[in-house]
């Protein structure tokens, strides 16, 4: 890229700037500097052109440093966000692998249950959970004799406990 030579007049001081940037960009920068210097000299007539140039340079340098620090801060935040995102992605992938492992384990266990000939192997898990647990070796509890009676002889043994709870024997009345 060729260098552009641009002649600027800032507060009566002519200078030629050689830059890789376009002429319009260099002129806009020159206009900005001239406006900033005019603002300083307009507020205080005793300020010389040299002093206005120094104050303008200090202001632009300060803005530049603050912009660079802000950009560095944003880069640091973006880096932190990317690291957090990477960790979250790794954790999600690990969770997916664990889910797949558990699915395979469930399939294996279901296959074993089916091979063992368990009658409940084909039942959905909700039906199995709904059944009352049976403790091996525990006696079946029957209603106490003499305190309750069956009204209807067609009531099954399963219904007996429910019905006999509400109806007392005629003997005790």
N, C-alpha and C positions, 0 to 999 in steps of 0.2 A: 504494500500500500504506500502511495506517495504522500509526502508531507504537504500539508496545506499551509500557505503563508497568508495570515490574516492581519490587516492593519486595523488597530483599535485606537479609539480616542476616549480615554477615561479621565474625566474632570480636567480636560485641557492637556493631558499628557498623552502624546502619541507613542504607541509601541507596536512592533510587529511580532506576532505570535506564530511560531511554526509548530504545527500539530498534526497528528494522524487523524484527528476528529474532523468532522465536516465543518465548513465555514459557518453555517447557520448555528451550529452548536457553540463554536468558539465565540461568535458574536453575542449569543444569548448569555453566556457566562460573563462576557465583558459588560453587557448591559446590567446584569445583576450586581456586579461589583460597583459600577458607577452609581446605581440607585442606592446601594447601601452607604456609599461614601457621601452622596448628596443628603441622605437622611441625617447622617452624623453632623455634617457641616451646617445643615439647615436648623438643627436644634441649638447649636452653639457657634456663633459667627467667629469666635476667637480661635477655633480649632483650625489648624493648618491642614493643607492637602496631605502632607506627609503623615501627620498625626491621624487623620481620618483613614488613610491607607493602612496604618499600623493597627488601628482599632478594628477595621473591617477584616484584616487578615487574622487577627486574634479571634474574632467572632466566627469566621468561617472555619478556622482551625479547630475551635471548640466544638462546633457542630459536626465536623468530620470525625473527631475523636468519639463523640457521643454516638454517632451513627455506627462507627466501627464496633464500639462496645455493645451496642444494641444488637448488631448483627451477630457478634460472637455469642451473646447471651441466647439469641434465637437458635443458633447452630447447636449450642450445648443442650437446649431444651429438646430440639429435634432429635439429637443423638440419644438423649434419655428416653424419649418416646419410642424411638426405634428399638432400643434395648428392651424396654418393657413389652413392646409388641412381639419381639422375638421370643422372650421368655413365655409370654402367653401362648404364642403359637406352639412352642415346644411342649408346654403343659397340656394344651388341647390335643396334640398328637399323641402324647403319652396316655391321656385319658381314652382316646379312641382305641389305642392298642389294648388297653386294659379291658375296655368294653368288649372288643372282639375276643380276647382271651376268655372272659367270663361267659360269653355266648357259646364258645366252643366247649367250655366246661359244662355248661347247662345241657348242651346237646349230648355230651358224653354221658352225663348222669341220667338223662332221660332214656338213652339207649340201654344203659345198664338196668334201669328199672323195668323196661319193656322185656329185656332178656330174662330177668328173674321171674317173670310171670306175675308181677304184682297186679291185682285187680284194679287198683287206683291209677295205674300208669296212663290210662287213656282219659281219665277224668281231668277237667280243668282244675287249676290250683285253687280257685275259689270254692269249688264243691268240696275239695279235700279239707280245706280250712274250716268249712261250715260244719263238718262233722265233729261230734264231741270226741275228745281224746279218750282212748281206752288205755288204762294203765294195766299192763300185764300182771296177772296174779291177784288183782283186786276183786273182791266179791261184788256181784251185781246187787245194788241196793233195792229192796222191795219196800213197799209201805208197811208200817208196823201193823201187825195183826191185831184186830179188835178195835182199832181207832177209826178206821175208814172202811167203807164197803163199796162195792160196785153196784150201781143201780141197774145198768144195762149189761147183761151177760155177753152181748156181742162186742163189747169194747175190747180192743186188743191190749196186749200187755204193755205196749208202748204208750197207749193212751191212758192206761190204768193210773199211772202216777199223777197225771194231770187232773183226771176226773175225781179220783179218790181224795185228793187234797181239799176239794170244795164240798164233798158230801160226807156227813157223819153217819155212822151206823145207827140204825133205829134202836139198837140195844141200849145205847148210852143216853137216849133222850129221856 
